[in-house]
Amino acid sequence: MIIIALGANLPDPDGHPPLQACLRAVAGLAALPGLRLVATSRWYATAPVPPLPGAPDYTNGVVRLEGEAEPAALLAALHGLEAGAGRQRPYLNAPRTLDLDLIDLNGLVRDRPDPVLPHPRAHLRRFVLQPLAEVAPGWRHPRLGVTVEALLAGLGDAPLVPLPAGT
């Protein structure tokens, strides 16, 4: 199982809202050769992590794909989708038109080269874990061996509220 977290908090170059960039990215992910889209979570509005004064909230969600992919090639494909949505990287944690994070690639554990797997901070982020639990209930963190439900239970923050349908 391949888990990818999606997020955006800036309009794309054509002025479309962040949710539209995320939906287009889902279509792009579904079209990647050798992969099959299995599930897409609901969408959530979340504050930037780490906090960035004046930055708009993110639209976040998670997709589950099935198939085989070489880690560096999949990361390059994700970066290509981000670039197609106008993603720029002026500084660390800058607001963005699209952010795609590879959370898990068929349980692979590796520290280098990029991408580090599983994603090194996914287990700390409700905006990843809560939608991940929707698309892959019972998922176990490949390094920690803990279920997504247990990871969520260990977080002290309040559950996210999904965006209204049709937003």
C-alpha positions in Angstrom: 0.0 0.0 0.0 1.2 3.5 -0.9 0.1 6.4 1.2 0.4 10.0 0.0 -0.7 13.1 2.0 -1.9 16.1 0.0 -2.1 19.7 1.1 -2.3 23.2 -0.3 -2.9 26.6 1.1 -2.4 29.0 -1.8 -4.4 29.4 -5.0 -2.8 27.8 -8.1 -1.3 30.0 -10.8 -4.8 30.1 -12.5 -6.4 31.3 -9.3 -8.2 28.1 -8.4 -8.6 27.4 -4.6 -6.4 24.9 -2.8 -9.0 22.2 -2.9 -9.0 22.2 -6.7 -5.2 21.7 -6.8 -5.6 18.8 -4.4 -8.4 17.2 -6.6 -6.3 17.7 -9.7 -3.4 16.0 -7.9 -5.5 13.0 -7.0 -6.3 12.6 -10.7 -2.6 12.9 -11.5 -1.7 10.3 -8.9 -4.4 8.0 -10.3 -2.8 8.3 -13.8 0.7 7.3 -12.7 1.8 4.2 -14.5 1.7 1.0 -12.5 -0.3 2.5 -9.7 -4.0 2.3 -8.9 -6.0 4.7 -6.8 -7.8 2.8 -4.1 -9.2 5.5 -1.8 -9.3 9.2 -1.1 -10.0 10.6 2.3 -12.3 13.5 3.1 -10.8 16.9 3.0 -9.9 19.0 6.0 -8.9 22.6 6.7 -6.0 22.7 9.1 -3.7 25.4 10.5 -0.1 25.5 9.1 2.4 23.3 11.0 4.6 24.8 12.2 2.5 27.9 12.8 3.3 30.7 10.3 1.7 34.1 11.2 -0.6 35.3 8.4 -0.5 32.0 6.4 -3.9 30.7 5.3 -5.2 27.3 6.5 -4.3 24.2 4.5 -6.7 21.9 2.7 -5.4 18.4 3.6 -6.3 14.8 2.7 -4.7 11.4 2.0 -4.9 8.9 -0.8 -4.1 5.2 -0.9 -2.6 3.7 -4.0 -1.7 0.1 -4.8 1.1 -1.0 -7.0 4.9 -1.1 -7.2 7.1 2.0 -7.6 10.8 2.8 -7.1 11.1 5.3 -4.3 13.1 8.0 -6.2 11.0 7.7 -9.3 7.8 8.1 -7.3 9.2 11.1 -5.4 10.2 12.6 -8.8 6.6 12.1 -10.0 5.2 13.8 -6.9 7.6 16.7 -7.4 6.5 16.9 -11.1 2.8 17.1 -10.0 3.7 19.8 -7.5 5.6 21.8 -10.1 2.6 21.5 -12.5 0.5 23.1 -9.8 2.9 26.0 -9.5 4.7 24.9 -6.4 7.7 27.0 -5.4 10.1 26.5 -2.5 11.3 30.0 -1.4 12.0 28.8 2.2 11.3 25.9 4.5 7.6 25.5 5.3 6.6 28.3 2.9 2.9 28.4 1.9 2.3 26.3 -1.2 0.0 25.7 -4.1 0.5 21.9 -3.6 2.4 19.6 -1.3 2.6 15.9 -1.8 4.3 13.8 0.9 5.1 10.1 0.4 4.1 8.7 3.8 4.5 4.9 3.1 5.6 2.9 0.2 4.6 -0.7 0.7 6.1 -0.8 4.2 9.6 0.2 3.1 11.9 1.5 5.8 14.9 3.5 4.8 16.9 6.5 6.1 18.6 7.5 2.8 18.7 8.3 0.0 15.6 10.5 -0.4 12.8 9.8 0.2 13.1 8.8 3.8 10.5 6.2 4.5 8.2 6.1 6.2 7.8 9.9 6.3 9.7 11.0 9.4 7.0 13.3 10.9 3.8 11.7 9.7 3.2 9.9 13.0 3.1 13.3 14.8 0.6 15.0 12.5 -3.2 14.7 12.9 -3.7 16.3 9.5 -2.0 13.2 8.1 -3.1 10.5 10.5 -6.8 11.2 10.7 -7.4 11.1 6.9 -5.0 8.2 6.7 -7.2 6.2 9.1 -10.1 6.7 6.7 -8.3 5.2 3.7 -6.3 2.6 5.5 -7.8 1.6 8.8 -5.5 -0.6 10.8 -2.4 0.7 9.0 0.8 0.1 10.9 3.6 2.5 11.0 6.4 0.5 9.3 9.1 1.7 11.7 7.1 2.0 15.0 4.8 -1.0 14.4 1.9 1.0 15.9 -1.5 1.3 14.3 -2.8 4.6 12.9 -5.6 4.4 15.5 -3.1 4.1 18.4 -1.0 7.0 16.9 -4.1 9.2 16.8 -5.1 8.3 20.3 -1.6 9.4 21.5 -2.1 12.9 20.0 -3.4 15.5 22.4 -5.0 17.8 19.9 -8.7 17.7 18.9 -9.9 15.7 15.9 -10.2 17.6 12.6 -13.6 18.6 11.2 -14.0 17.7 7.5 -14.7 20.4 5.0 -18.4 20.5 4.0 -19.1 18.5 0.8 -18.9 20.5 -2.3 -16.5 23.1 -0.8 
